[in-house]
Amino acid sequence: MPNIKLQSSDGDIFDVDINIAKQSGTISTMLEDLGMDEEDDDPVPLPNVSAMILKKVITWCKHHKDDPPKPEDEENMEKRTDDIDSWTRISLKWTKGHCSS
């Protein structure tokens, strides 16, 4: 699979499978907005994401890589929190505790 480089605000660069990286809606949108794909050697700058958080995002993306695609009309979907799997719930609790200022 083709890879893409993601650069954290700390300057750390992560080489990630592009399909795994696109599990993150934010990263997927940035790639589209920047017109970047697997053929680009330049890292995608993520100036608001520390290396510690980017590692967690990549771990989350790898965990959810085989999830079914989201519906195209996601904006109009009912937002739910009762269907979040336990792995994600634990991961979100950890992230929330480490993102507080």
N, CA, C and O atoms as a printed pandas DataFrame, in Angstrom:
     atom_number atom_name residue_name chain_id  residue_number  x_coord  y_coord  z_coord
0              1         N          MET        A               1    0.835   -1.186    0.000
1              2        CA          MET        A               1    0.000    0.000    0.000
2              3         C          MET        A               1    0.884    1.255    0.000
3              4         O          MET        A               1    1.952    1.257    0.613
4              5         N          PRO        A               2    0.454    2.301   -0.671
5              6        CA          PRO        A               2    1.227    3.544   -0.699
6              7         C          PRO        A               2    1.170    4.262    0.655
7              8         O          PRO        A               2    0.167    4.196    1.365
8              9         N          ASN        A               3    2.240    4.932    0.988
9             10        CA          ASN        A               3    2.320    5.657    2.251
10            11         C          ASN        A               3    2.354    7.154    2.032
11            12         O          ASN        A               3    2.638    7.639    0.937
12            13         N          ILE        A               4    2.057    7.878    3.107
13            14        CA          ILE        A               4    2.133    9.334    3.114
14            15         C          ILE        A               4    2.815    9.739    4.414
15            16         O          ILE        A               4    2.724    9.026    5.414
16            17         N          LYS        A               5    3.491   10.872    4.403
17            18        CA          LYS        A               5    4.185   11.348    5.596
18            19         C          LYS        A               5    3.332   12.422    6.275
19            20         O          LYS        A               5    2.848   13.352    5.630
20            21         N          LEU        A               6    3.161   12.272    7.590
21            22        CA          LEU        A               6    2.433   13.253    8.391
22            23         C          LEU        A               6    3.417   13.885    9.361
23            24         O          LEU        A               6    4.164   13.177   10.037
24            25         N          GLN        A               7    3.426   15.220    9.436
25            26        CA          GLN        A               7    4.370   15.918   10.307
26            27         C          GLN        A               7    3.625   16.596   11.451
27            28         O          GLN        A               7    2.737   17.419   11.231
28            29         N          SER        A               8    4.005   16.234   12.680
29            30        CA          SER        A               8    3.384   16.814   13.868
30            31         C          SER        A               8    3.906   18.227   14.112
31            32         O          SER        A               8    4.849   18.680   13.464
32            33         N          SER        A               9    3.268   18.912   15.063
33            34        CA          SER        A               9    3.704   20.267   15.413
34            35         C          SER        A               9    5.098   20.266   16.032
35            36         O          SER        A               9    5.779   21.292   16.031
36            37         N          ASP        A              10    5.530   19.104   16.566
37            38        CA          ASP        A              10    6.871   18.977   17.148
38            39         C          ASP        A              10    7.931   18.729   16.085
39            40         O          ASP        A              10    9.126   18.732   16.380
40            41         N          GLY        A              11    7.490   18.514   14.840
41            42        CA          GLY        A              11    8.424   18.234   13.758
42            43         C          GLY        A              11    8.647   16.756   13.495
43            44         O          GLY        A              11    9.373   16.398   12.567
44            45         N          ASP        A              12    8.022   15.872   14.313
45            46        CA          ASP        A              12    8.157   14.435   14.083
46            47         C          ASP        A              12    7.393   14.038   12.821
47            48         O          ASP        A              12    6.299   14.540   12.566
48            49         N          ILE        A              13    7.974   13.142   12.044
49            50        CA          ILE        A              13    7.344   12.694   10.798
50            51         C          ILE        A              13    6.962   11.225   10.933
51            52         O          ILE        A              13    7.770   10.394   11.347
52            53         N          PHE        A              14    5.724   10.925   10.578
53            54        CA          PHE        A              14    5.187    9.569   10.653
54            55         C          PHE        A              14    4.863    9.104    9.240
55            56         O          PHE        A              14    4.148    9.783    8.504
56            57         N          ASP        A              15    5.389    7.953    8.870
57            58        CA          ASP        A              15    5.130    7.355    7.566
58            59         C          ASP        A              15    3.956    6.392    7.741
59            60         O          ASP        A              15    4.072    5.380    8.431
60            61         N          VAL        A              16    2.818    6.718    7.105
61            62        CA          VAL        A              16    1.576    5.987    7.353
62            63         C          VAL        A              16    0.939    5.580    6.026
63            64         O          VAL        A              16    0.979    6.329    5.050
64            65         N          ASP        A              17    0.356    4.395    6.005
65            66        CA          ASP        A              17   -0.419    3.951    4.847
66            67         C          ASP        A              17   -1.503    4.993    4.576
67            68         O          ASP        A              17   -2.230    5.381    5.491
68            69         N          ILE        A              18   -1.615    5.442    3.345
69            70        CA          ILE        A              18   -2.543    6.526    3.015
70            71         C          ILE        A              18   -3.996    6.159    3.319
71            72         O          ILE        A              18   -4.772    7.016    3.741
72            73         N          ASN        A              19   -4.371    4.898    3.109
73            74        CA          ASN        A              19   -5.747    4.497    3.391
74            75         C          ASN        A              19   -6.036    4.496    4.888
75            76         O          ASN        A              19   -7.160    4.775    5.305
76            77         N          ILE        A              20   -5.039    4.189    5.685
77            78        CA          ILE        A              20   -5.204    4.257    7.141
78            79         C          ILE        A              20   -5.301    5.717    7.570
79            80         O          ILE        A              20   -6.166    6.064    8.375
80            81         N          ALA        A              21   -4.427    6.579    7.046
81            82        CA          ALA        A              21   -4.467    7.996    7.400
82            83         C          ALA        A              21   -5.812    8.625    7.051
83            84         O          ALA        A              21   -6.298    9.496    7.774
84            85         N          LYS        A              22   -6.413    8.189    5.949
85            86        CA          LYS        A              22   -7.695    8.760    5.512
86            87         C          LYS        A              22   -8.864    8.342    6.394
87            88         O          LYS        A              22   -9.975    8.839    6.209
88            89         N          GLN        A              23   -8.642    7.435    7.354
89            90        CA          GLN        A              23   -9.688    7.115    8.322
90            91         C          GLN        A              23  -10.013    8.345    9.166
91            92         O          GLN        A              23  -11.128    8.482    9.670
92            93         N          SER        A              24   -9.045    9.227    9.314
93            94        CA          SER        A              24   -9.272   10.495   10.009
94            95         C          SER        A              24   -9.896   11.466    9.017
95            96         O          SER        A              24   -9.303   11.792    7.989
96            97         N          GLY        A              25  -11.093   11.919    9.337
97            98        CA          GLY        A              25  -11.770   12.875    8.454
98            99         C          GLY        A              25  -10.959   14.140    8.259
99           100         O          GLY        A              25  -10.924   14.692    7.159
100          101         N          THR        A              26  -10.305   14.606    9.312
101          102        CA          THR        A              26   -9.499   15.826    9.234
102          103         C          THR        A              26   -8.316   15.634    8.284
103          104         O          THR        A              26   -8.053   16.481    7.431
104          105         N          ILE        A              27   -7.612   14.523    8.439
105          106        CA          ILE        A              27   -6.461   14.264    7.566
106          107         C          ILE        A              27   -6.917   14.060    6.130
107          108         O          ILE        A              27   -6.283   14.563    5.202
108          109         N          SER        A              28   -8.004   13.330    5.937
109          110        CA          SER        A              28   -8.531   13.098    4.599
110          111         C          SER        A              28   -8.885   14.422    3.915
111          112         O          SER        A              28   -8.565   14.626    2.743
112          113         N          THR        A              29   -9.541   15.312    4.647
113          114        CA          THR        A              29   -9.915   16.622    4.093
114          115         C          THR        A              29   -8.677   17.443    3.769
115          116         O          THR        A              29   -8.628   18.108    2.734
116          117         N          MET        A              30   -7.663   17.401    4.653
117          118        CA          MET        A              30   -6.427   18.150    4.388
118          119         C          MET        A              30   -5.750   17.653    3.120
119          120         O          MET        A              30   -5.273   18.451    2.313
120          121         N          LEU        A              31   -5.706   16.328    2.942
121          122        CA          LEU        A              31   -5.086   15.766    1.735
122          123         C          LEU        A              31   -5.813   16.244    0.491
123          124         O          LEU        A              31   -5.184   16.592   -0.508
124          125         N          GLU        A              32   -7.145   16.262    0.554
125          126        CA          GLU        A              32   -7.933   16.741   -0.593
126          127         C          GLU        A              32   -7.685   18.222   -0.831
127          128         O          GLU        A              32   -7.452   18.640   -1.966
128          129         N          ASP        A              33   -7.735   19.030    0.244
129          130        CA          ASP        A              33   -7.552   20.482    0.116
130          131         C          ASP        A              33   -6.173   20.843   -0.418
131          132         O          ASP        A              33   -6.028   21.793   -1.188
132          133         N          LEU        A              34   -5.155   20.077   -0.006
133          134        CA          LEU        A              34   -3.789   20.342   -0.456
134          135         C          LEU        A              34   -3.474   19.677   -1.791
135          136         O          LEU        A              34   -2.415   19.910   -2.373
136          137         N          GLY        A              35   -4.409   18.840   -2.278
137          138        CA          GLY        A              35   -4.189   18.132   -3.535
138          139         C          GLY        A              35   -3.060   17.122   -3.430
139          140         O          GLY        A              35   -2.343   16.880   -4.401
140          141         N          MET        A              36   -2.903   16.530   -2.247
141          142        CA          MET        A              36   -1.796   15.596   -2.027
142          143         C          MET        A              36   -2.277   14.160   -2.161
143          144         O          MET        A              36   -3.434   13.844   -1.886
144          145         N          ASP        A              37   -1.363   13.298   -2.591
145          146        CA          ASP        A              37   -1.645   11.868   -2.660
146          147         C          ASP        A              37   -0.369   11.105   -2.349
147          148         O          ASP        A              37    0.633   11.695   -1.943
148          149         N          GLU        A              38   -0.407    9.785   -2.539
149          150        CA          GLU        A              38    0.735    8.940   -2.173
150          151         C          GLU        A              38    2.001    9.233   -2.968
151          152         O          GLU        A              38    3.084    8.796   -2.579
152          153         N          GLU        A              39    1.886    9.957   -4.064
153          154        CA          GLU        A              39    3.065   10.250   -4.879
154          155         C          GLU        A              39    3.843   11.452   -4.364
155          156         O          GLU        A              39    4.963   11.702   -4.811
156          157         N          ASP        A              40    3.261   12.200   -3.428
157          158        CA          ASP        A              40    3.937   13.360   -2.860
158          159         C          ASP        A              40    4.929   12.905   -1.793
159          160         O          ASP        A              40    4.595   12.107   -0.917
160          161         N          ASP        A              41    6.160   13.428   -1.882
161          162        CA          ASP        A              41    7.182   13.095   -0.892
162          163         C          ASP        A              41    7.181   14.078    0.279
163          164         O          ASP        A              41    7.718   13.776    1.344
164          165         N          ASP        A              42    6.580   15.254    0.082
165          166        CA          ASP        A              42    6.542   16.250    1.147
166          167         C          ASP        A              42    5.602   15.793    2.254
167          168         O          ASP        A              42    4.530   15.255    1.977
168          169         N          PRO        A              43    5.998   16.005    3.505
169          170        CA          PRO        A              43    5.096   15.633    4.603
170          171         C          PRO        A              43    3.898   16.571    4.676
171          172         O          PRO        A              43    3.987   17.746    4.317
172          173         N          VAL        A              44    2.784   16.036    5.144
173          174        CA          VAL        A              44    1.577   16.833    5.364
174          175         C          VAL        A              44    1.747   17.495    6.730
175          176         O          VAL        A              44    1.836   16.801    7.743
176          177         N          PRO        A              45    1.792   18.832    6.771
177          178        CA          PRO        A              45    1.990   19.505    8.055
178          179         C          PRO        A              45    0.696   19.510    8.875
179          180         O          PRO        A              45   -0.372   19.863    8.376
180          181         N          LEU        A              46    0.819   19.113   10.135
181          182        CA          LEU        A              46   -0.313   19.149   11.066
182          183         C          LEU        A              46    0.102   20.049   12.233
183          184         O          LEU        A              46    0.427   19.553   13.311
184          185         N          PRO        A              47    0.093   21.380   12.021
185          186        CA          PRO        A              47    0.660   22.320   12.986
186          187         C          PRO        A              47   -0.042   22.376   14.340
187          188         O          PRO        A              47    0.524   22.888   15.306
188          189         N          ASN        A              48   -1.255   21.860   14.425
189          190        CA          ASN        A              48   -1.991   21.898   15.692
190          191         C          ASN        A              48   -2.038   20.545   16.389
191          192         O          ASN        A              48   -2.788   20.369   17.349
192          193         N          VAL        A              49   -1.238   19.582   15.914
193          194        CA          VAL        A              49   -1.279   18.227   16.463
194          195         C          VAL        A              49    0.119   17.821   16.934
195          196         O          VAL        A              49    1.056   17.735   16.140
196          197         N          SER        A              50    0.240   17.574   18.235
197          198        CA          SER        A              50    1.537   17.154   18.783
198          199         C          SER        A              50    1.826   15.711   18.366
199          200         O          SER        A              50    0.927   14.983   17.944
200          201         N          ALA        A              51    3.083   15.313   18.488
201          202        CA          ALA        A              51    3.472   13.949   18.133
202          203         C          ALA        A              51    2.735   12.932   18.996
203          204         O          ALA        A              51    2.326   11.881   18.502
204          205         N          MET        A              52    2.560   13.238   20.285
205          206        CA          MET        A              52    1.874   12.317   21.182
206          207         C          MET        A              52    0.427   12.074   20.713
207          208         O          MET        A              52   -0.040   10.935   20.689
208          209         N          ILE        A              53   -0.257   13.132   20.350
209          210        CA          ILE        A              53   -1.649   12.996   19.898
210          211         C          ILE        A              53   -1.691   12.358   18.512
211          212         O          ILE        A              53   -2.571   11.541   18.242
212          213         N          LEU        A              54   -0.762   12.713   17.634
213          214        CA          LEU        A              54   -0.753   12.117   16.296
214          215         C          LEU        A              54   -0.543   10.604   16.380
215          216         O          LEU        A              54   -1.137    9.857   15.603
216          217         N          LYS        A              55    0.285   10.151   17.301
217          218        CA          LYS        A              55    0.459    8.701   17.505
218          219         C          LYS        A              55   -0.869    8.058   17.874
219          220         O          LYS        A              55   -1.200    6.984   17.373
220          221         N          LYS        A              56   -1.636    8.710   18.750
221          222        CA          LYS        A              56   -2.941    8.177   19.153
222          223         C          LYS        A              56   -3.913    8.178   17.973
223          224         O          LYS        A              56   -4.676    7.227   17.799
224          225         N          VAL        A              57   -3.891    9.231   17.168
225          226        CA          VAL        A              57   -4.764    9.297   15.985
226          227         C          VAL        A              57   -4.428    8.158   15.034
227          228         O          VAL        A              57   -5.326    7.487   14.524
228          229         N          ILE        A              58   -3.146    7.938   14.793
229          230        CA          ILE        A              58   -2.724    6.858   13.886
230          231         C          ILE        A              58   -3.134    5.496   14.453
231          232         O          ILE        A              58   -3.581    4.622   13.711
232          233         N          THR        A              59   -2.983    5.319   15.756
233          234        CA          THR        A              59   -3.409    4.066   16.396
234          235         C          THR        A              59   -4.912    3.873   16.211
235          236         O          THR        A              59   -5.366    2.773   15.897
236          237         N          TRP        A              60   -5.687    4.946   16.406
237          238        CA          TRP        A              60   -7.142    4.882   16.224
238          239         C          TRP        A              60   -7.475    4.528   14.773
239          240         O          TRP        A              60   -8.340    3.688   14.522
240          241         N          CYS        A              61   -6.797    5.159   13.830
241          242        CA          CYS        A              61   -7.038    4.897   12.406
242          243         C          CYS        A              61   -6.730    3.439   12.057
243          244         O          CYS        A              61   -7.476    2.805   11.310
244          245         N          LYS        A              62   -5.636    2.913   12.595
245          246        CA          LYS        A              62   -5.295    1.508   12.337
246          247         C          LYS        A              62   -6.355    0.581   12.910
247          248         O          LYS        A              62   -6.715   -0.418   12.286
248          249         N          HIS        A              63   -6.859    0.910   14.102
249          250        CA          HIS        A              63   -7.889    0.081   14.735
250          251         C          HIS        A              63   -9.174    0.066   13.904
251          252         O          HIS        A              63   -9.864   -0.952   13.848
252          253         N          HIS        A              64   -9.495    1.184   13.264
253          254        CA          HIS        A              64  -10.756    1.319   12.526
254          255         C          HIS        A              64  -10.597    1.149   11.006
255          256         O          HIS        A              64  -11.519    1.459   10.251
256          257         N          LYS        A              65   -9.438    0.661   10.560
257          258        CA          LYS        A              65   -9.177    0.578    9.113
258          259         C          LYS        A              65  -10.153   -0.312    8.358
259          260         O          LYS        A              65  -10.383   -0.105    7.166
260          261         N          ASP        A              66  -10.730   -1.300    9.033
261          262        CA          ASP        A              66  -11.651   -2.212    8.362
262          263         C          ASP        A              66  -13.120   -1.867    8.596
263          264         O          ASP        A              66  -14.007   -2.630    8.215
264          265         N          ASP        A              67  -13.375   -0.719    9.222
265          266        CA          ASP        A              67  -14.762   -0.292    9.438
266          267         C          ASP        A              67  -15.431   -0.006    8.090
267          268         O          ASP        A              67  -14.758    0.382    7.135
268          269         N          PRO        A              68  -16.748   -0.198    8.010
269          270        CA          PRO        A              68  -17.435    0.131    6.759
270          271         C          PRO        A              68  -17.374    1.641    6.513
271          272         O          PRO        A              68  -17.300    2.422    7.462
272          273         N          PRO        A              69  -17.404    2.049    5.252
273          274        CA          PRO        A              69  -17.345    3.487    4.955
274          275         C          PRO        A              69  -18.539    4.217    5.543
275          276         O          PRO        A              69  -19.631    3.662    5.667
276          277         N          LYS        A              70  -18.309    5.478    5.903
277          278        CA          LYS        A              70  -19.386    6.297    6.438
278          279         C          LYS        A              70  -20.324    6.702    5.302
279          280         O          LYS        A              70  -19.885    6.847    4.161
280          281         N          PRO        A              71  -21.617    6.887    5.604
281          282        CA          PRO        A              71  -22.552    7.319    4.565
282          283         C          PRO        A              71  -22.164    8.696    4.018
283          284         O          PRO        A              71  -21.610    9.528    4.736
284          285         N          GLU        A              72  -22.458    8.914    2.762
285          286        CA          GLU        A              72  -22.129   10.186    2.119
286          287         C          GLU        A              72  -22.823   11.363    2.803
287          288         O          GLU        A              72  -22.252   12.448    2.914
288          289         N          ASP        A              73  -24.046   11.144    3.258
289          290        CA          ASP        A              73  -24.850   12.215    3.842
290          291         C          ASP        A              73  -24.715   12.211    5.362
291          292         O          ASP        A              73  -25.717   12.248    6.076
292          293         N          GLU        A              74  -23.490   12.165    5.853
293          294        CA          GLU        A              74  -23.244   12.054    7.281
294          295         C          GLU        A              74  -23.731   13.274    8.054
295          296         O          GLU        A              74  -24.093   13.152    9.224
296          297         N          GLU        A              75  -23.748   14.456    7.421
297          298        CA          GLU        A              75  -24.185   15.670    8.101
298          299         C          GLU        A              75  -25.609   15.550    8.628
299          300         O          GLU        A              75  -25.925   16.082    9.692
300          301         N          ASN        A              76  -26.458   14.866    7.900
301          302        CA          ASN        A              76  -27.855   14.760    8.289
302          303         C          ASN        A              76  -28.156   13.534    9.140
303          304         O          ASN        A              76  -29.304   13.301    9.516
304          305         N          MET        A              77  -27.118   12.746    9.443
305          306        CA          MET        A              77  -27.327   11.560   10.271
306          307         C          MET        A              77  -27.513   11.962   11.727
307          308         O          MET        A              77  -26.977   12.972   12.184
308          309         N          GLU        A              78  -28.272   11.163   12.433
309          310        CA          GLU        A              78  -28.442   11.361   13.864
310          311         C          GLU        A              78  -27.106   11.066   14.555
311          312         O          GLU        A              78  -26.478   10.039   14.299
312          313         N          LYS        A              79  -26.688   11.974   15.427
313          314        CA          LYS        A              79  -25.437   11.777   16.174
314          315         C          LYS        A              79  -25.741   10.914   17.391
315          316         O          LYS        A              79  -26.665   11.200   18.154
316          317         N          ARG        A              80  -24.950    9.849   17.565
317          318        CA          ARG        A              80  -25.164    8.920   18.669
318          319         C          ARG        A              80  -23.859    8.705   19.421
319          320         O          ARG        A              80  -22.770    8.799   18.855
320          321         N          THR        A              81  -23.997    8.417   20.693
321          322        CA          THR        A              81  -22.824    8.069   21.492
322          323         C          THR        A              81  -22.978    6.703   22.141
323          324         O          THR        A              81  -22.071    6.244   22.834
324          325         N          ASP        A              82  -24.108    6.052   21.928
325          326        CA          ASP        A              82  -24.337    4.767   22.569
326          327         C          ASP        A              82  -23.818    3.591   21.744
327          328         O          ASP        A              82  -23.949    2.440   22.161
328          329         N          ASP        A              83  -23.230    3.866   20.581
329          330        CA          ASP        A              83  -22.717    2.785   19.740
330          331         C          ASP        A              83  -21.195    2.835   19.571
331          332         O          ASP        A              83  -20.654    2.280   18.615
332          333         N          ILE        A              84  -20.512    3.498   20.497
333          334        CA          ILE        A              84  -19.057    3.597   20.447
334          335         C          ILE        A              84  -18.465    2.348   21.101
335          336         O          ILE        A              84  -18.804    2.012   22.236
336          337         N          ASP        A              85  -17.575    1.662   20.373
337          338        CA          ASP        A              85  -16.998    0.432   20.914
338          339         C          ASP        A              85  -16.091    0.741   22.101
339          340         O          ASP        A              85  -15.612    1.866   22.245
340          341         N          SER        A              86  -15.855   -0.258   22.952
341          342        CA          SER        A              86  -15.110   -0.052   24.197
342          343         C          SER        A              86  -13.668    0.401   23.948
343          344         O          SER        A              86  -13.143    1.212   24.711
344          345         N          TRP        A              87  -13.020   -0.106   22.895
345          346        CA          TRP        A              87  -11.642    0.303   22.592
346          347         C          TRP        A              87  -11.591    1.809   22.349
347          348         O          TRP        A              87  -10.715    2.494   22.876
348          349         N          THR        A              88  -12.531    2.326   21.551
349          350        CA          THR        A              88  -12.568    3.753   21.238
350          351         C          THR        A              88  -12.907    4.568   22.484
351          352         O          THR        A              88  -12.320    5.626   22.709
352          353         N          ARG        A              89  -13.844    4.087   23.290
353          354        CA          ARG        A              89  -14.231    4.794   24.506
354          355         C          ARG        A              89  -13.018    4.966   25.429
355          356         O          ARG        A              89  -12.797    6.057   25.954
356          357         N          ILE        A              90  -12.238    3.913   25.631
357          358        CA          ILE        A              90  -11.049    3.978   26.483
358          359         C          ILE        A              90  -10.012    4.917   25.870
359          360         O          ILE        A              90   -9.389    5.707   26.578
360          361         N          SER        A              91   -9.833    4.827   24.562
361          362        CA          SER        A              91   -8.868    5.682   23.866
362          363         C          SER        A              91   -9.257    7.157   23.993
363          364         O          SER        A              91   -8.394    8.009   24.201
364          365         N          LEU        A              92  -10.540    7.458   23.870
365          366        CA          LEU        A              92  -11.008    8.840   23.983
366          367         C          LEU        A              92  -10.808    9.374   25.397
367          368         O          LEU        A              92  -10.458   10.542   25.567
368          369         N          LYS        A              93  -11.022    8.547   26.404
369          370        CA          LYS        A              93  -10.795    8.980   27.789
370          371         C          LYS        A              93   -9.324    9.331   27.991
371          372         O          LYS        A              93   -9.012   10.342   28.620
372          373         N          TRP        A              94   -8.415    8.503   27.462
373          374        CA          TRP        A              94   -6.985    8.778   27.588
374          375         C          TRP        A              94   -6.645   10.092   26.901
375          376         O          TRP        A              94   -5.950   10.937   27.465
376          377         N          THR        A              95   -7.141   10.258   25.680
377          378        CA          THR        A              95   -6.825   11.454   24.902
378          379         C          THR        A              95   -7.349   12.705   25.592
379          380         O          THR        A              95   -6.650   13.716   25.661
380          381         N          LYS        A              96   -8.579   12.643   26.107
381          382        CA          LYS        A              96   -9.171   13.802   26.789
382          383         C          LYS        A              96   -8.308   14.209   27.972
383          384         O          LYS        A              96   -8.100   15.401   28.199
384          385         N          GLY        A              97   -7.806   13.253   28.724
385          386        CA          GLY        A              97   -6.967   13.542   29.877
386          387         C          GLY        A              97   -5.625   14.143   29.503
387          388         O          GLY        A              97   -5.020   14.847   30.312
388          389         N          HIS        A              98   -5.155   13.885   28.311
389          390        CA          HIS        A              98   -3.839   14.395   27.882
390          391         C          HIS        A              98   -3.930   15.627   26.999
391          392         O          HIS        A              98   -2.900   16.203   26.650
392          393         N          CYS        A              99   -5.127   16.046   26.627
393          394        CA          CYS        A              99   -5.278   17.219   25.766
394          395         C          CYS        A              99   -5.651   18.459   26.570
395          396         O          CYS        A              99   -5.599   19.570   26.043
396          397         N          SER        A             100   -6.019   18.292   27.813
397          398        CA          SER        A             100   -6.442   19.427   28.623
398          399         C          SER        A             100   -5.273   20.362   28.871
399          400         O          SER        A             100   -4.142   19.933   29.102
400          401         N          SER        A             101   -5.574   21.637   28.818
401          402        CA          SER        A             101   -4.508   22.643   29.069
402          403         C          SER        A             101   -4.483   23.055   30.498
403          404         O          SER        A             101   -3.661   23.885   30.887
